[in-house]
Structure formats: C-alpha cells, structure tokens
C-alpha cells in the first residue's frame, strides 16, 4: 500500500506549523505516576540520598517534557526549578486532602487505603501538580497531565481552577470542574457534579465563566452549578440533581422535592413509556 507524496507533504507541513511542540505522552504518564509513588507509596526508598537521587531523575524528565513543548532550555530549567520549589507546599495540601477523606468517609479505614485506591485523591493530586505548572504558564503540559487523570478516573478538573485546602471528592466519577472555578476550603463533592459555564462562546474565553464555591460547602451527586457570577455561600448544602445559575446565600439548603403518586390502571404518561 502506498501513500501519495502530496498527503505526506501535507502532514509534514501541518506538524511544522504547530504552535507548540509535542512531547512523549508516555514519559508524561511515567512522571505523574513516579512522582505519586515517590511522595506517597514507595517503601523501597528510605534514605535521604535515595530520595534526592529519585527527585533529580524526575527533574530530568520534567525538564525534557517542558523543553519539548517550548524548545527553550533556559525556560525549561527555570520552570523545573520553580515546580520543585513549590512541591513541598503541594505535598502539604495533599496530606490535608487525604486527612479530610479519612475523617469524613465512613468507608475508609486507613490513609494507606486512600493513597492506594481512591480515584478522587489521585485526581486531586494530578490537579495540584498540573495547577502549579499552569500558574507557571507552562504551555500544553498542564492540560495533557489533567487529561491523563480524566482518562484514569473519570474526573475532569481543569488545571486553571483554584481549589483550597481539605478538598474531598467522594466517588468522583463524572465530576467536571471548569477553568475559572474558585473553590474554598473544606469543600466536598460527590459524583456527577458539574461546575461549569453558562456561556461557552469563544469570545468569553478570557472572562470568569465558572462558579465560586465558598468554604465548608457540600455538593451532592448530579448537581449542576453554572456561571461566573454564581456563588454558593459558605456552609451550604446543595442536594442531588439540582440546577443552579444564581447566588445561594450562606448556610443554605438547596434540594429538589420529590413527589410520590400511587399509579392506577390507566395509561402511563407518554414521558414514561419510552424505550431505550
């Protein structure tokens, strides 16, 4: 089977015109997994020298990833150093996240269980490292890292979102947190929550499009909260499957009220007789 020279040239031209460089996504995944293991899991490394050597190796990988997307060695070195300077603070926040899960999830028996098996914690870890690269204005890499967590956990957190301390994702599947979302401390989200935008037009890309969630808020499964001017006040509880596009005062309880009727032998409404 042959491919035309015209098609080959078209592909090469497209690759050369790309605005940012490409990097090895397998290497990116290895960096994310190895850093997680080094911070939380590996029992084989138990001396300071071993830890330093492992961090240096990870630094080389991160440098290569950034350099591949920027083609600027000086910038890549600066970004690498800045990331590792910020890493202790990221680690401290993640420990607080894990402690919140241990405190409030009755199904959790140990912090080890959280570190080994909780998709919500892993997604939070990936968010926190990708957010650091995002605020450093590293091109492309933060988004690709965040999509890796999305593919592994079903949790989609944009690296541009701002999330406070003691963040707790319970179950997590289907959660979407948009780029300009601002989340305070001690916030708990259940599966299927969407913190999204009301207006998705491209000309609104640089404006605040996603909601604000203040401290000590719980948002139950399936809730949808939209809009850059929408704020959920502190100490509020948002029930499952609600749709919110306006401000909610502090200490509020928002929920849908179900209605139960006893059916008779008459025909069902058309909306209940569909077939999937």
Buried (B, 14 or more C-beta within 10 A) or exposed (E): EEEEEEEEEEEEEEEEEEEEBEBEEEBBBEBBBBBBBBBBEBEEBEEEEEEEEBEEEBBEBBBBBBBBBBEEEEBBBEBBEBBBEBBEEBBEBBEBBBBBBBEBBEEBEEBEBBBEEBBBBBBBBBBBBBBBBBEBEBBBBBBBBBBBBBEBBBBBBBBBBEBBBBBBBBBBBBBBBBBBBBBBBBBBBBBBBBBBBBEEEEEEEEEBBBBBBBBBBBBBBBBBBBBBEBBBBBBBBBBBEBEBEEBBEBEBEBEEEEEEEEEEEEEEEEEEEEEE
